[in-house]
């Protein structure tokens, strides 16, 4: 795309030149939890690349990873899904999808539920090991949804799908989940036996994944996704690259790892305090898990830490200690994901 065409696309998108992408970590650069997770299919959750959630009900299994790529200029990483256990006998209630859950604060710009509801465009780069058809869906709190199919080949291509604005059902302007962008990879007849919901409408399960291929039809199946962008307007503008620091900070609103350490002396059996202030303020009071790192001695401490007074800006915890010197060194994971 020429510089003139890029500028025309930005102007036509009705978006500001910065902060137009509502997807966080669309370039798949941040992976705080892990760069690879195997056997995925038994548990729904966030497994590897930050902010990209995977939902399952299937006997199929996959390895998911932050894959380094060299064949797509401008991008270093992709989210890779690799089928490791096929599922060729698909039960009616099965499904697998990758979704990006979004706060009301983020999607407020859509003006949903008003006469001024705005069109929006989802775009991303994708390739697979073979041709396939999957479904892209927007679904709102209150279960109104809209979807369209897209194709995957063995070469990188940029998918761009525009959705009309929805004049029905406003979205809350708060920190709760109000919209999800879903990529459907596998579905049983409960989700494929209807007709595609190509205009906004009330939730119909049978309309959600009509015409889809099955990602689990073979252990050869794989898919790579990167450059995921969701923006206002009817034009897919060039992907909005951010610095790694800005990208990481946005991810840390939902999930972050922090180090907590200290040392002291106790004269008897008593509690010691553990305090931690977050690197960035989190979306909500997080679920905190403290794990001894194993790098330092923590003699005279007993039991495990108890977290309380948990807030969006930090937490306090305490732990029992016997008389004498103590040291502690914990890695804390704080989860405030949608």
Secondary structure, DSSP 8 states (H G I E B T S, - for coil): --HHHHHHHHHHTT--SSS---STTTT----SS-SEEEEETS--B--SSTT-EEEEESS-EEEEEEEE-SSSTT--EEEEEEEEE---S--TT-EEEEEEEEEHHHHGGG-TTSTT---EEEEEEEEESS-EEEEEEEEETTS-EEEEEEEE-SS-EEEEEEE----SS---SSSSEEEEEEEEEEE-TTTTSS----S-BS--GGGSSTT---TTS-TT-EEEEEEEEEEESSS--------HHHHHHHHHTTEEEEEEEEEEEESSSEEEEEEEE-SS--SSS-EEEEEE-SSS--TTEEEEEEEEEEETTEEEEEEEE-SEEEEEEEEEEEE---
